[in-house]
Amino acid sequence: MTTHPNTAPLHDVTAGITAAGTARTRLDFAKAAPKVFRSLIGFDAAAREGLDPVLVELIQIRASHLNHCAYCLHMHTNDARKAGESEDRLHMVSVWREARHFFTPREQAALALTEAVTLVADGAVPDSVYAEAAAHFEDGELAHVLALILTINTWNRVALATGKVAGTDERTG
């Protein structure tokens, strides 16, 4: 066990992930509804088509923040790193409005739309947010951005409802 000078001992993260995964008692959605699960995978793949992989991950990270989905947040921050995203920008996604200089106007428009669609129950999608996104994306791209926002919100809800464990990635096993 490692200690930090100003804190209690740090836990062994790998052992914690393993223990949490072993303790999980909720439904395995992929096994219980394989046709539905495969349909979600297809929808997700179609939504990503033609979009910049870094933008895809920024959208998924922001929605996962808003939905408090640690499983998806862990997965998509790792995917963003693999796509070439910097640690500085990853740290700023949750506060992008206060750190706009880290993101292009196009990315800011996508992040604002992600927030509005993810939090749609709090007040719909404002015309100004939609118009800003439409100014940065052609209709086909905008439809894919919207579809991606819908898929990550669905994945977040599946992960949260079924108790997915942050630090695992069931895509590989």
Long-range contacts (C-beta under 8 A, 24 or more apart in sequence): 13-167, 16-167, 17-165, 17-166, 17-167, 17-168, 20-165, 20-167, 21-165, 21-168, 24-163, 24-164, 24-165, 25-163, 26-161, 26-162, 26-163, 27-162, 28-162, 29-158, 29-161, 29-162, 30-170, 40-151, 40-154, 40-155, 40-158, 43-147, 43-150, 43-151, 43-154, 44-148, 44-151, 44-155, 46-147, 47-144, 47-147, 47-148, 47-150, 47-151, 48-144, 48-148, 49-144, 50-140, 50-141, 50-144, 51-141, 51-144, 51-145, 51-148, 53-83, 54-80, 54-83, 54-84, 54-85, 55-106, 55-107, 55-110, 55-145, 56-83, 56-148, 57-83, 57-85, 58-85, 58-89, 58-93, 58-103, 58-107, 58-110, 58-111, 59-110, 59-111, 59-114, 59-145, 59-148, 59-149, 59-152, 60-148, 60-152, 61-90, 61-93, 62-93, 62-94, 62-96, 62-111, 62-114, 62-115, 62-118, 63-114, 63-118, 63-149, 63-152, 63-153, 63-156, 64-152, 64-156, 65-93, 65-94, 66-114, 66-115, 66-118, 66-119, 67-118, 67-153, 67-156, 67-157, 67-160, 68-160, 69-155, 69-156, 69-159, 69-160, 70-166, 71-159, 71-160, 71-164, 71-165, 71-166, 71-168, 72-152, 72-155, 72-156, 72-159, 72-164, 73-166, 74-166, 74-167, 74-169, 75-169, 75-171, 76-152, 78-169, 105-136, 106-136, 106-137, 109-133, 109-135, 109-136, 109-137, 110-136, 110-137, 110-145, 113-145, 113-146, 113-149, 114-149, 117-146, 117-149, 117-150, 117-153, 118-149, 118-153
